[in-house]
Amino acid sequence: MSELWEECLTCQINCCNHEIASQLFVTPKELNCIKSHHLDIAETFNNGHLPCSFLSVDQRCRIHSIKPVDCRLFPFDLIKDGEKFLWIIRLLECPITRYEEHFEGYLRDFEEKLIPDFEIYMEEYAQFRCNELAERYGYKILREVKYRMSLVT
């Protein structure tokens, strides 16, 4: 399966230029990593101005290898329903949303590679801009998130 972001390379919508990218959920660890690599630009990152500070002139992400999980998941997202976390996909114009046959592969990849280090932020992330984004873009529930919470000792 190709990387999720490869669809972005040929897309003309450029989501990083739109309000959906104006405020991103960024963990302290992610922000520190971004600052350690790009201190000169990091101060303007995630300040509500568009386009994203790390979007290059040729519309590519300059921090692709260290970009926040929020960016890595897009156009997928997490919501919480009771005690369960659910995978959703935002209902917006995005080439990724056209290929439902690929969704499950992406979700399994996220659960294997992203969620283990991100699970402590899932509750906060699921609430971040939740109502605003649901009103603007809507979503489709895909399935429950499969993960194992780390035991806290």
N, C-alpha and C positions, 0 to 999 in steps of 0.2 A: 504494500500500500504506500502511496506517495505521502509526503508530509502535508499536513493540513494547509500550511501557509503557501504551498506552491500554487494553489488556486489564486492567491492574492497577486501573484506576479503578473498575471495577464488580465486582471480585473480592472475595469475603468471606474468603479464606484469609489475606490479609495477610502475605506471606512476610517482610516486614521486621520482623515480630514474632516470628519463629521462629529456631531455632538455625542454620538455613542462612545467616542474615544476621549471626550473632554475630561472626564474624571475616571480614573482607573483604580481598581483595588490593588494596592501595592503593599506587600508585607514589609516589615522593617528590614528583614534580611535582603529582600529584593532591592529595596531602596539603597541600602548600604553598598550592595554589589554594583548597582548602577553608578552611584557616586564615586566608587573607587576606580571605575573605568572611564567615567565621563564627568568629572567634577564641573567642568566648564559649562556643560549643558544641563546637568542634573537639577540645578536651581530653578530652571523654568519648566521642568518636567511635571506633568500632572497638575498644572495650575489653572486648568479650565480653558486655556487658550488653545486654539486650533491653528494649523494642524499640530499633531504631536511633535514635541521638540526633537524627537529622534527620527523623524521621517525625513529622508534625504531628498534632494532635488529630483532624483529619478524615482521617487515614491517607494523607496525600499527602507526597511527598518535598519537603522544603524546599530541597534542593540539586539538584533535577532537572537544571538546565542545566550543572552542574559535577560531577555524581556520577561515581564511579569506573567504569572500564570493567567491573569485576567486576559492578557493579549493572546496567550497560547491557546486558550480554550475557545476563543471567538470563532464562529457565532454560537457556539454551545455555551451553556451556563448552568448554574446550580440554583435550585430553590429548595426550600424546606417545607415539608408538609407533615405536620405533627412531629414525629421523631425521625422521619425518613428524609433523606436528601434525594432529590430527583434531578436527573439530567433533563435539560430542556434545550431547544434550539430556538433562537430568536427568529421571528417572522419578518424578515427584511430581504431586500434585494442583495443576494450574495450568491456567487456561483456554487459555493459549498452546499447551500441548502437544497440544490437541485438533485443531489446524488444520495438519496436516502439509503441506497444499498451500501454506502460507505460509512454510515453513521456508527454502526455497532463496532467496527474496527477502530474508529477514532476514540470512541468511549472506552473500549478495553485498553487502548494505548494510554489514555489519560489516567485510568485507574491504576495501571501498572507503573507509569513513569512520573506522574505529577501528584496524584492524590497522597501517596505515602508521606511526602514532605510537606504537604499543604493541608492535611486533614485537621490540624489544630486551628486553622483559619476558616474552615468550611462554614461554621455557624455565622461568623461575622460576614463572610463573603456572600452567603446566601441572602443576607439582609441588605447588602450594599446596593443602593440605587434600585432595589427590587421593584417597588411600586412605580417609580418613574419610568423604568425601562419597560415594564409590563404594559403601562398605559400607552407609551409611544410606539412600541414595536410588537407587542404581544409575543406569544411563544407557544410552542407545542411540546407537551410532555413526552419524553422518549422512553424512560424507564428509571427505576430506582438505581442509585449509585451503589456499586458493589465495592466495599472497602472494609477494612478492619481497623477500628480505632486502636491506637497504641495504648497499651496499658500504662497508666501513670502510677509510679511507685513512690 
